[in-house]
Amino acid sequence: MKAPPYAVLKGLTFTIALVPAARLAYRIYTNDLGVNPAETLQLDTGGWALKFLLITLAISPLRRLSGWNRIIQYRRMLGLFAFFYACLHFLTYIVLDKYFAFGEMVADVAKRPFITAGFVAFVTMIPLAVTSTKGWIRRLGRRWQTLHRLIYVSGVAAAIHFIWKVKVVIGEPVYYAAALGVLLGFRIVWHLRSR
């Protein structure tokens, strides 16, 4: 059986990646966000940002282990979806938590470690999203790959942000941190073997 064309798979991936946002919009519309809607929105959008970050980091190991080189074509889109959900997460913090009180936000970043870690994760994703176009890849050349290693910083900071936010070292936060450790560990081992 012939494999579906790339455009079909890309469209399907794009649609699936939008499902969490659509589901969240439906929950807002039906007033089904629980007793603390702001916290529900923050946890949901932040969780999906971290999930898509991990999926993006999983692309290279999957390509190397499976030999399916075309999977790399989905990495940029998945990375942009990680940034999309991170933007939604940040917006819920600005609008629903701080009510645009930017002075309080600056104080939060300085005083609350989990906010600091989250801010680092978000800020380091911005240059990755901005330079994700083919034009930027051409302009930056080899420096593009060096710059995009910031995703490792984003991933570590996001995992720390989640653990410190929920204040527990069991369950979902640990699973995400462990998955990140495996993905980064794979890269280290692969690099050492290549040398």
Backbone bond lengths (Angstrom), bond angles and torsions (degrees), N, CA, C in turn:
res aa  C-N    CA-C-N  psi(-1)  N-CA   C-N-CA  omega(-1)  CA-C   N-CA-C  phi
1 M - - - 1.456 - - 1.526 110.26 -
2 K 1.321 116.35 132.40 1.459 121.23 -177.12 1.530 110.57 -72.90
3 A 1.367 116.13 137.18 1.462 121.13 179.87 1.529 110.18 -68.53
4 P 1.339 117.47 145.15 1.469 119.56 177.69 1.523 110.66 -60.94
5 P 1.331 118.19 147.99 1.463 120.39 179.37 1.522 111.20 -63.62
6 Y 1.333 114.70 157.14 1.460 121.57 -177.10 1.528 111.59 -56.01
7 A 1.327 117.36 -41.95 1.470 121.14 -177.73 1.524 111.15 -60.29
8 V 1.332 117.00 -38.07 1.467 120.84 179.61 1.523 110.41 -67.12
9 L 1.338 116.26 -46.96 1.462 120.55 -179.93 1.527 111.29 -64.83
10 K 1.331 115.70 -37.94 1.464 119.44 178.88 1.527 110.45 -65.60
11 G 1.331 116.21 -43.32 1.465 120.09 177.91 1.514 112.11 -62.76
12 L 1.343 115.87 -39.46 1.462 120.62 178.90 1.528 110.59 -65.94
13 T 1.330 116.25 -43.54 1.473 121.15 178.55 1.520 110.50 -61.62
14 F 1.324 116.51 -43.49 1.470 122.12 179.04 1.531 110.54 -60.00
15 T 1.328 116.10 -44.43 1.467 121.05 -179.25 1.522 111.31 -64.59
16 I 1.327 116.20 -45.02 1.472 120.49 179.86 1.526 110.48 -62.73
17 A 1.352 116.37 -39.25 1.468 120.50 -179.27 1.526 112.19 -65.78
18 L 1.324 116.93 -23.93 1.467 120.99 178.69 1.528 113.20 -84.86
19 V 1.325 117.03 -13.08 1.472 120.78 -176.44 1.536 112.17 -57.66
20 P 1.354 120.06 -46.11 1.474 118.16 179.14 1.523 113.24 -58.49
21 A 1.334 117.43 -39.70 1.466 121.08 178.99 1.528 110.51 -66.56
22 A 1.338 116.29 -41.40 1.463 120.63 179.11 1.533 110.37 -65.06
23 R 1.311 116.05 -41.25 1.473 120.20 178.84 1.526 110.68 -64.07
24 L 1.319 116.10 -40.29 1.459 120.55 178.56 1.534 111.07 -66.04
25 A 1.334 116.57 -40.79 1.469 120.93 177.28 1.531 110.35 -61.84
26 Y 1.321 115.93 -39.76 1.473 119.71 178.51 1.532 110.70 -65.15
27 R 1.318 116.73 -39.63 1.468 120.70 179.15 1.530 110.84 -66.31
28 I 1.338 116.88 -35.37 1.469 119.92 175.40 1.527 109.51 -65.59
29 Y 1.338 115.74 -44.58 1.474 121.43 -178.39 1.532 111.71 -62.17
30 T 1.334 116.61 -38.69 1.471 120.99 -177.54 1.525 112.25 -92.26
31 N 1.329 116.71 5.92 1.475 121.94 179.34 1.533 110.63 56.17
32 D 1.332 115.29 49.24 1.461 121.58 -175.80 1.531 110.85 -118.92
33 L 1.337 115.49 48.25 1.470 119.76 -178.05 1.521 113.03 -108.26
34 G 1.328 116.89 10.50 1.459 120.22 176.91 1.516 112.96 81.95
35 V 1.339 115.34 -167.12 1.467 120.72 -174.34 1.531 112.22 -76.09
36 N 1.345 116.68 -21.80 1.469 120.45 179.61 1.532 108.72 -127.78
37 P 1.335 117.32 80.99 1.470 120.71 -176.14 1.525 114.07 -56.50
38 A 1.341 117.25 -39.15 1.467 120.47 -178.53 1.521 110.95 -61.64
39 E 1.333 116.29 -44.35 1.461 119.90 -179.95 1.528 111.06 -67.69
40 T 1.326 116.92 -39.04 1.466 120.75 177.79 1.520 110.60 -59.59
41 L 1.337 115.96 -46.07 1.468 120.42 179.64 1.518 111.12 -63.93
42 Q 1.326 116.95 -41.88 1.463 120.40 -179.54 1.520 111.45 -64.71
43 L 1.319 116.57 -46.36 1.466 119.92 -178.72 1.524 111.58 -65.91
44 D 1.338 116.20 -40.64 1.464 120.37 -177.80 1.530 111.56 -67.52
45 T 1.327 116.27 -49.34 1.471 119.28 -178.73 1.531 111.34 -67.91
46 G 1.328 116.50 -39.33 1.462 119.76 177.52 1.520 111.93 -65.26
47 G 1.329 115.85 -40.59 1.468 119.83 178.02 1.514 112.20 -61.51
48 W 1.339 116.40 -42.66 1.466 118.85 179.71 1.527 112.26 -70.97
49 A 1.334 117.17 -32.64 1.469 119.45 175.16 1.520 109.99 -60.96
50 L 1.320 116.90 -44.09 1.465 121.10 -179.96 1.525 111.05 -68.06
51 K 1.329 116.87 -40.29 1.471 119.96 178.60 1.526 111.35 -60.86
52 F 1.328 116.40 -46.15 1.461 119.11 -179.86 1.527 111.88 -68.98
53 L 1.315 116.77 -29.80 1.464 120.16 174.57 1.523 109.98 -63.94
54 L 1.330 116.57 -43.93 1.467 121.21 179.11 1.531 111.17 -67.32
55 I 1.339 116.83 -39.66 1.466 120.13 177.89 1.522 110.17 -62.22
56 T 1.345 116.06 -41.73 1.462 120.70 178.23 1.519 110.78 -61.48
57 L 1.332 116.52 -43.61 1.472 120.73 179.49 1.533 111.88 -68.65
58 A 1.334 116.89 -21.85 1.465 120.41 -179.54 1.526 112.86 -79.95
59 I 1.334 117.91 -13.83 1.462 120.87 -175.20 1.528 111.78 -61.95
60 S 1.328 117.45 -49.90 1.471 120.30 -177.62 1.528 112.76 -62.08
61 P 1.355 119.21 -47.86 1.468 118.19 175.47 1.525 113.47 -58.37
62 L 1.346 117.08 -40.39 1.473 119.72 178.50 1.523 111.02 -62.79
63 R 1.319 116.05 -41.46 1.470 120.08 179.13 1.527 110.89 -62.92
64 R 1.318 116.39 -44.16 1.462 119.82 -177.15 1.528 112.23 -70.37
65 L 1.325 116.70 -36.69 1.464 120.08 -178.56 1.525 112.86 -78.56
66 S 1.351 116.00 -34.19 1.463 119.77 -175.53 1.526 113.54 -94.87
67 G 1.339 115.95 -23.23 1.464 119.40 -174.79 1.516 113.14 78.79
68 W 1.344 117.60 4.74 1.465 121.60 178.63 1.523 108.22 -85.52
69 N 1.307 116.64 88.16 1.461 122.18 -173.08 1.526 113.19 -68.86
70 R 1.325 118.14 -26.30 1.471 120.59 -177.18 1.527 112.79 -68.12
71 I 1.333 117.11 -15.28 1.469 119.56 179.88 1.526 110.77 -63.81
72 I 1.333 117.22 -24.01 1.462 121.51 -179.93 1.532 111.33 -61.83
73 Q 1.335 116.71 -22.76 1.468 120.94 -179.10 1.530 112.45 -68.63
74 Y 1.325 117.01 -15.81 1.461 120.92 -178.89 1.532 112.03 -94.13
75 R 1.327 116.56 -10.67 1.471 120.04 -172.43 1.526 112.61 -63.19
76 R 1.329 116.92 -44.21 1.461 119.86 -177.83 1.531 110.82 -62.36
77 M 1.331 116.81 -45.06 1.460 120.35 -179.49 1.527 111.05 -62.51
78 L 1.323 116.79 -43.56 1.460 120.40 -179.41 1.525 110.92 -66.65
79 G 1.331 116.42 -36.98 1.457 120.06 176.24 1.521 112.06 -64.57
80 L 1.329 116.47 -38.32 1.463 120.23 177.46 1.527 111.36 -68.14
81 F 1.322 117.40 -31.77 1.462 119.64 175.31 1.533 110.39 -69.76
82 A 1.327 117.54 -34.90 1.470 119.83 173.94 1.524 109.66 -59.66
83 F 1.335 116.19 -43.15 1.464 120.44 178.62 1.531 111.31 -67.67
84 F 1.316 117.03 -38.00 1.470 121.77 178.31 1.529 110.90 -59.01
85 Y 1.341 116.46 -48.12 1.461 119.51 179.96 1.528 111.47 -70.89
86 A 1.346 116.97 -31.04 1.466 119.98 174.79 1.522 110.64 -65.45
87 C 1.346 117.19 -38.22 1.475 121.26 176.35 1.525 110.80 -63.49
88 L 1.329 117.26 -43.39 1.463 120.62 176.87 1.528 110.93 -61.41
89 H 1.321 115.53 -40.82 1.469 121.64 178.83 1.529 110.17 -62.22
90 F 1.322 116.11 -46.14 1.466 121.25 -179.91 1.528 111.08 -65.69
91 L 1.328 116.23 -39.19 1.469 120.49 179.16 1.527 111.75 -64.50
92 T 1.329 116.94 -39.58 1.469 118.88 178.57 1.528 110.24 -64.14
93 Y 1.327 116.37 -34.85 1.467 120.55 177.47 1.534 110.50 -66.81
94 I 1.346 116.12 -46.12 1.466 120.74 -178.83 1.534 111.40 -64.87
95 V 1.341 116.14 -47.14 1.465 120.73 -171.08 1.528 112.03 -83.95
96 L 1.334 117.25 -49.57 1.459 120.47 -170.66 1.522 114.47 -92.02
97 D 1.336 115.85 -24.30 1.462 119.36 -178.37 1.532 111.08 -96.87
98 K 1.344 116.53 -45.00 1.463 120.90 -174.90 1.524 113.83 -107.00
99 Y 1.322 118.12 -7.91 1.469 121.68 178.58 1.538 111.89 50.31
100 F 1.335 115.35 44.40 1.466 123.63 177.23 1.537 113.29 65.12
101 A 1.321 117.80 18.81 1.468 121.03 176.80 1.530 108.07 -82.41
102 F 1.328 115.98 85.05 1.465 120.97 -172.73 1.531 112.34 -66.05
103 G 1.317 117.29 -29.05 1.460 120.08 176.06 1.521 111.43 -62.66
104 E 1.338 116.02 -41.97 1.468 120.74 177.17 1.534 111.01 -65.19
105 M 1.330 115.31 -36.98 1.471 118.90 178.83 1.518 110.89 -62.70
106 V 1.324 117.07 -44.86 1.468 121.05 178.89 1.523 110.11 -60.96
107 A 1.330 116.41 -41.70 1.466 120.83 177.80 1.522 110.73 -63.45
108 D 1.330 116.95 -39.83 1.469 121.81 177.54 1.523 111.30 -59.53
109 V 1.335 115.96 -46.82 1.465 120.88 -178.60 1.525 110.19 -60.65
110 A 1.335 116.28 -37.62 1.465 120.69 -177.75 1.530 112.90 -76.71
111 K 1.348 117.36 -33.39 1.465 120.40 -169.16 1.526 114.87 -104.94
112 R 1.338 116.96 -26.34 1.472 119.07 -173.88 1.529 109.46 -109.92
113 P 1.341 117.34 110.66 1.468 120.48 -173.65 1.527 114.74 -55.94
114 F 1.343 118.08 -37.21 1.465 118.33 -177.81 1.527 111.01 -69.94
115 I 1.348 117.23 -31.27 1.462 120.67 174.83 1.529 109.75 -69.83
116 T 1.335 116.50 -40.35 1.468 120.93 177.59 1.530 110.35 -57.99
117 A 1.330 116.33 -47.41 1.466 120.84 -179.60 1.531 110.60 -63.05
118 G 1.323 117.04 -42.39 1.460 120.23 178.33 1.514 112.25 -64.06
119 F 1.324 116.27 -39.54 1.461 121.00 179.23 1.526 110.51 -65.36
120 V 1.331 117.10 -41.34 1.471 121.22 176.88 1.528 109.73 -61.17
121 A 1.327 116.85 -44.95 1.469 120.91 179.49 1.517 111.04 -58.78
122 F 1.338 116.80 -44.79 1.461 120.69 -177.69 1.527 111.66 -69.51
123 V 1.323 117.11 -47.73 1.468 121.21 -176.61 1.533 111.42 -62.50
124 T 1.331 117.33 -37.92 1.472 119.32 -179.50 1.529 112.23 -73.79
125 M 1.333 116.85 -15.04 1.462 119.35 175.64 1.529 112.22 -81.60
126 I 1.332 117.22 -22.62 1.470 121.01 -175.67 1.530 112.07 -60.44
127 P 1.355 119.48 -52.26 1.474 117.79 179.05 1.525 113.23 -63.02
128 L 1.321 117.93 -27.44 1.464 121.05 177.67 1.526 110.33 -67.50
129 A 1.326 116.09 -42.77 1.469 120.22 179.19 1.524 111.01 -68.51
130 V 1.329 116.17 -43.81 1.474 120.71 -178.06 1.523 111.44 -62.30
131 T 1.321 117.19 -39.64 1.477 120.68 -175.19 1.528 112.82 -97.53
132 S 1.330 116.92 23.34 1.472 119.37 -177.40 1.530 113.27 -85.16
133 T 1.329 117.96 -3.79 1.471 120.35 -177.81 1.529 110.86 -82.34
134 K 1.317 115.21 160.58 1.467 120.24 179.37 1.529 111.23 -62.38
135 G 1.340 115.97 -34.91 1.455 120.10 178.76 1.520 112.14 -61.04
136 W 1.333 116.19 -44.74 1.455 119.98 178.36 1.525 111.54 -67.47
137 I 1.314 117.44 -36.37 1.464 120.55 177.91 1.526 109.74 -60.42
138 R 1.344 116.44 -43.33 1.471 120.42 177.99 1.530 111.28 -65.80
139 R 1.330 116.58 -43.75 1.464 120.18 -176.83 1.527 112.48 -65.41
140 L 1.335 116.41 -40.49 1.465 119.84 -175.78 1.518 113.68 -83.93
141 G 1.339 117.10 -23.36 1.471 119.49 179.43 1.517 111.48 59.98
142 R 1.337 116.11 -130.46 1.462 120.63 -178.87 1.527 112.58 -65.65
143 R 1.325 115.81 -27.33 1.466 119.35 -179.79 1.524 111.77 -64.74
144 W 1.342 116.82 -22.97 1.462 120.31 -179.91 1.528 109.94 -61.32
145 Q 1.319 116.81 -45.78 1.465 120.61 -179.09 1.528 110.81 -64.65
146 T 1.328 116.58 -39.74 1.465 120.50 178.00 1.522 110.36 -62.98
147 L 1.333 116.57 -45.70 1.466 120.95 179.12 1.521 111.30 -60.35
148 H 1.321 116.81 -40.39 1.469 120.05 -174.52 1.523 113.19 -76.72
149 R 1.329 115.95 -0.99 1.465 118.18 169.91 1.529 111.21 -73.06
150 L 1.322 116.46 -8.12 1.470 120.46 173.00 1.523 112.16 -59.35
151 I 1.327 116.64 -18.94 1.467 119.18 178.99 1.526 110.90 -61.31
152 Y 1.340 116.89 -28.42 1.465 119.53 177.55 1.530 109.99 -67.22
153 V 1.328 116.00 -41.26 1.473 120.65 177.07 1.530 109.66 -63.08
154 S 1.341 116.18 -44.93 1.467 120.75 178.76 1.521 111.08 -58.62
155 G 1.319 116.37 -45.20 1.459 120.73 -178.08 1.521 112.47 -63.47
156 V 1.332 116.70 -46.76 1.471 120.81 -179.88 1.527 110.17 -64.18
157 A 1.343 116.58 -45.64 1.468 120.36 -179.74 1.522 111.31 -63.19
158 A 1.338 117.32 -39.38 1.468 121.09 179.77 1.526 111.02 -66.00
159 A 1.332 116.88 -41.16 1.469 120.28 179.29 1.528 110.58 -64.81
160 I 1.336 116.67 -42.20 1.468 121.03 177.77 1.534 110.09 -64.65
161 H 1.315 115.94 -42.47 1.477 121.19 178.28 1.522 110.97 -56.12
162 F 1.325 116.67 -44.65 1.463 121.02 -177.92 1.529 110.90 -66.89
163 I 1.326 116.64 -44.95 1.466 120.47 -178.87 1.527 110.24 -63.27
164 W 1.336 116.53 -45.91 1.465 119.76 -179.21 1.526 112.15 -69.48
165 K 1.323 116.55 -30.28 1.470 120.36 179.61 1.525 111.35 -65.65
166 V 1.336 116.31 -48.34 1.469 119.63 -176.56 1.526 112.54 -85.08
167 K 1.352 115.75 -11.58 1.473 122.05 174.75 1.529 113.15 60.42
168 V 1.325 116.84 29.84 1.462 120.54 174.49 1.530 108.81 -135.63
169 V 1.310 115.15 148.25 1.467 119.61 177.50 1.531 109.60 -114.28
170 I 1.319 114.83 42.04 1.467 121.58 173.89 1.522 107.79 -136.60
171 G 1.314 115.83 163.69 1.454 120.66 173.68 1.517 114.81 73.77
172 E 1.326 115.32 -146.31 1.459 122.82 -170.51 1.527 114.44 -54.09
173 P 1.345 120.52 -46.63 1.466 119.49 179.99 1.531 113.17 -57.59
174 V 1.328 115.54 -38.59 1.469 119.98 -179.66 1.523 110.46 -70.81
175 Y 1.324 117.66 -37.68 1.466 120.51 178.40 1.531 110.63 -60.99
176 Y 1.333 115.54 -43.87 1.469 119.20 178.93 1.530 110.85 -64.92
177 A 1.336 116.31 -43.14 1.460 120.23 179.41 1.532 110.72 -63.29
178 A 1.347 116.41 -39.09 1.465 120.55 178.79 1.525 110.73 -66.29
179 A 1.341 116.95 -41.82 1.468 121.00 177.62 1.522 110.23 -61.42
180 L 1.330 116.34 -42.09 1.466 120.41 177.53 1.520 110.55 -62.60
181 G 1.335 116.93 -42.59 1.460 121.09 178.24 1.523 112.27 -59.80
182 V 1.330 116.30 -41.11 1.467 120.91 178.40 1.530 110.51 -64.59
183 L 1.323 117.03 -45.00 1.471 121.51 -178.00 1.528 111.70 -65.63
184 L 1.327 117.00 -40.94 1.465 119.93 177.67 1.522 110.80 -73.05
185 G 1.339 116.14 -37.48 1.464 119.96 177.26 1.520 111.80 -62.41
186 F 1.338 116.94 -38.68 1.460 121.31 177.19 1.522 110.30 -58.72
187 R 1.335 116.53 -43.40 1.462 120.43 -178.92 1.520 111.56 -64.10
188 I 1.330 116.23 -39.92 1.468 119.99 179.35 1.521 110.43 -64.52
189 V 1.327 116.37 -47.19 1.476 120.78 179.77 1.524 110.95 -62.44
190 W 1.330 116.67 -43.16 1.472 121.01 -179.97 1.532 110.84 -62.62
191 H 1.328 115.41 -41.88 1.459 120.24 179.41 1.527 110.93 -63.66
192 L 1.332 117.15 -43.15 1.463 121.19 -179.77 1.523 111.46 -66.24
193 R 1.333 116.40 -40.26 1.463 120.28 177.40 1.530 111.73 -65.69
194 S 1.328 115.70 -37.52 1.475 119.46 179.69 1.519 111.25 -65.33
195 R 1.322 116.35 -34.83 1.460 120.48 179.29 1.513 110.65 -73.53
